[in-house]
Amino acid sequence: MDFNKLAHVLVQYSVGVTPDKLVCIYYEPPAKAAALATYAEVIRSGGHAFFDARPAEADEIFFDLASDVQLDRVNDLGLWYR
């Protein structure tokens, strides 16, 4: 399936990406082709795209294994782009 037209609508009209806008792309593995088309469209639009590649299982592992110190720490990067 070609996701280029969908990515164009998403980036240009739904989100309205402009030059220098930061865009975080999060996707699940079945949506990889759509995510890559979206990434390409953000780059074409002059935006700065990056991927949030954290697997869904990461939260469960973190809360099962993290120490109190780790639980108390704020994810600075997460605050920056979310």
N, C-alpha and C positions, 0 to 999 in steps of 0.2 A: 504494500500500500504506500502511496506517495503522500507524505504529510506536509509537503511544502506549502500548499495553499492554506491548510489549517494553521500552520505556524505563522504564515503571513498575517492572517486575520487576528490571531492571538496577540502577536507582537505589535502590529501596527494599530489595531483598533481596540482590542479588549484591554490591553495593558498600556498601549501608547508609549512604547519605548522611544526615548529620545537620546541623542548623543550624550555620553557620560553617565547615563542612568545605570545603576547596579541592578542586575537581575540574577537571582538565585534560581536554579532549575533543580527541582527535586523530582525524581521519578522512580517507579518500581521497574524491575528488569523487563517486563513485557512491553513497556512503553519507551524502550530505548530509541527506536527509530523516530518517534515523535519528539523526544527530548533533543535528539541531535538536529532535527530540522528546526526546532525552536532555537537552539543554540546558534545555528548558522544565521537565522533571521535576526537575532539580537545583534550579532556581530555586524551584519550588513547595515543595521540601523544605527551603528555607532555606539551601542551600549556595551557594557562590560558584563559578560555572562560568566558565571561559574556554577559548578555542580555541587550540590549537597549529596554526597555519596554514602551517607551513613545508612547501613542496613537497618531494616525495621527491628531486627532482633537485638540491636545494640542497647536499647533502653532496658530491656529485660535483664541482659547480662550486667549492665551497669548497676541497676538497683539491687540485684542479687549479690554482687561481689564488692561494691564500693565501700570504702571505709567512711567514717564520719567526716574526716577531712575532705575526702573526695566529694561527698554529698553536699558539703557546705560551699564548695568552690563554684563560682558562677562561670559559665562558659562565655568568656569574653567575645569570642568570634560569633557565637550565636546571638548575642545582643547586638552585634554590629550590623548584621544583615537581616534579622527577622523583625 
